[in-house]
Structure formats: C-alpha cells, structure tokens
Amino acid sequence: MKKIKYKYLIFSICCFIYSFCAKPEKIITVENFDPQLEPDLIIYNFDYEATTKDKKIWSLKADLAKKYDALKLISFSGVFFKLYGDNDKISTVLTSRYGKAHYDSKNMTAISNVKVVFEDGTVLTTDELTWNDDSKLLKTDKFVRIIKPSGEKIEGYGLEMDQKAEIVTIKHRVSGSFKKES
C-alpha cells in the first residue's frame, strides 16, 4: 500500500512541476501576427507567373517573399504585379512597397506607396489596396487619388472597384477636377 501512495505522490509532484514548466503553444492568427515571427520559407528575387493553357493571367515579382505556413500567408517586399488581358497584353500594373497574400482565400493586400496603372493610362494611388477574391473587388478605406490621361482627377477616402475598373465608388470626402467639353 505504501508503494502505491509513493508512486501517486511522485506522479502528482511531477505533474505539478510540469504544469509550471511547460509552455503553452501559441496559436498564431493574422490579428496577432508578429513580423519577427520566423517564416517557414524565405525567397529572394521572388518571381511567379500564373498561366492557363499557355495564356498568361498574372505575374508577381518581389524583392523578398516570406511564407508563413501557420497563417497560410506570404508577405512580400518590393512588389511588382502585372495582370494580363487578351493576347498576353499587360492590362494593369501594380507596384507597392509591401504586400501579403492569403493562399487559402486568395485575398491579397498591397501596402505602402501603392500605385496601379491601367491599360488606358489611368493611375490610381493609395496607401493600401485589398483584392477580395470572393467579391472580385478591390477595396480600401485609405485616401485614394485617380488621375486619367486627360488630366481629370478624382480623390477621396475609401474605394470599391470591380476588377475591370468599370465600376468605381469613392466613399467619402470626394473631390476632383474635370475638363470642360467645348
């Protein structure tokens, strides 16, 4: 009987000590993402091209890419993104200082000094721009400026735009300058 009590006592003490020594595993989410977190993969001079049946859809180049498997996230530095239209012709070019892509949802965000140049020469600038793959919309709540090749300008806060830039909504404090037709 004494052997069982001692074994139980030793087992209890070991469990007690372990409970204070063991570190709980931290669950990483996008909200508590620490930039100092060690990436699972680092790629310098990242270059990726998406195609279907030998037709270019888009290409992405970045100075640096870091893949975080726990977050299903890839972060980028020095982003250069091209979207292709018919006959492999570039229809849109996006550049930004940083970016991130969630490879489960296919949502992407361009961050800091975001510049988008469309096929017709229209230029959009903002500090952050997110592509939502479910809604197929580009969105931001930041300040946005759009300048047409004709010199017409519209700016404001918040943007929602379809992928072909045919429907554009600027949400708040909208202003602009337009050329008067003669």
N, C-alpha and C positions, 0 to 999 in steps of 0.2 A: 504494500500500500504506500509506503514512503517513497518508493521509486517512482510511482505514478505521480505523486504530488510534486516531487522534484522536477520531473520531466515537464509537468504542466507549468511549474513556476519558471523554469528556464525558458520554455517556449513563450510564455507571456512576456518575460523580460526582453527576449529577442524581438518579439513583435512590437513592443513599446519603443525600443531603440530604433528599429527600422522605420517606424512611422515618422519619427522626427528626422531621420537621416535621408529618407527617400525624397527626391524632388518630383513634384507632380509634373506630368508632361504638359507643356503649354500648347494650347490649341491656337494655331495662327489663322487669322482671318484678314480680309482686306482692310477692315477697320483698325486692327491693332498691328498692322504690318510695320515692321521696323526696318528702315533702309539698311541698317547694319547687319540684318539677317544674312546668313551665309547662303548664297544661291547654290542650287544643285548643279548648274552648268553656266559657264561664262564663255561668250563667243565675241571675239574681237572682229571688226570688219564684217558684221553680220550681213548676209545677202540672201534673200529668199524671193522666189518668183512662183506665183500661183498660176497654173495653166489648166485648161481643159481641151482635150483633143488638139493639142499643139497651138492653141489660141491663148495668148496672154490675157490674164484677168487683172492682176495687180502685181507689183513688186515692192519689196521693202528692203531698204538698206539702212544700217545703223552703225555708228562707230563702235558701239558696245551693246550687247544683249545679255541679260541675266535671267535665267529660268528658275522659277521657284515652284517645285512640284506640289508642295503642301497647299499653295494658294491657287494652283493652276493658272499662273501668271508669268508673263515675260515682260520685263521692263527694258526700255531702250534709252540710249543716249545718242544724240546726233541723228535724228530721224529724217529719212528721205523716202517718201511713199509716192508711187505712181499708180494711177488707175488707168486701165486701157479700155478703149472703145472698139469700134469696128476696125478691121484690118490692122490690128495691133498698134493703132494710133493712140498716143497718150491723150487722155481726156481731162485728167486732173492730176496736179502735183501738190503734195502737202509736205511741208518741212516744219520741224519743231525741235526744240532743244531736248525734250524728253518725251517718252510715250510709254504706254503699257497696253498689253493685250491679254484678255482673259480667254484662254484657249478652250474652256468648256462652253462659254456663252458666245464667243466670237465678238464680244464687245471690245472696242478699242478707244483709248483716250490719248490725244496729243496734248502736251503740256508745255507751256512757256514759249513765247515767240512763235506762235502757230501762224503759218501763212499757207493759204490754199490758193492756187492759181488754176482757174478753169480753162477749158478749151477755147472759149471766146475771149480770153484775156482778162476776165473779171478776177479781181483779187480780194480775198477775204482774210482779215487779220483778227486775231483774238489771243487770249492767254490760255484758253483751254477749249478743246473741242472733242466731244464724245460721239462715237458711232455706236448706235444701238442696233444690233443685228436683228432683233425680233421686230421692231417697228420700222426698220430700214430708214432711220432718221439720224441726221447729225444734230447735236444739241449742245448748248452751253447756256450758262447763266451769267457769264462774264461779258465785258464790253466787247462789242463787235463793230468792225468797220468793213464795208463792202464798197469797192471802187470799180466802176465799169470802165472799159476802154475809152468811152466817150467823155469821161471825166465826171460823170454823175456819181454822187457819193451818198450813202445812207449809213447811219450808225445808230447804236443804241445798246441796251443791255438785254441779254437773253436772245437766243436764236433757236429756231427749229427749221430744218431744211430737209427736203427729200433728197435721195441720192443723185438725182439728175439736176438738182438745183433749179427746178422749175417752180416749186412752191417754197417760198422763203417767208418766214414770220419772224420779225424782230419784236420782242415783247414789251420793253419798257423804254421810256425816255428816248423815243425815236426822233432823229433829226436827219436832215440831208440837204443836198443841193442838186438841182436838176437843170439841165439846159432847156431853155425855152425854144420850142419849134417855131420856125418862121414860115 
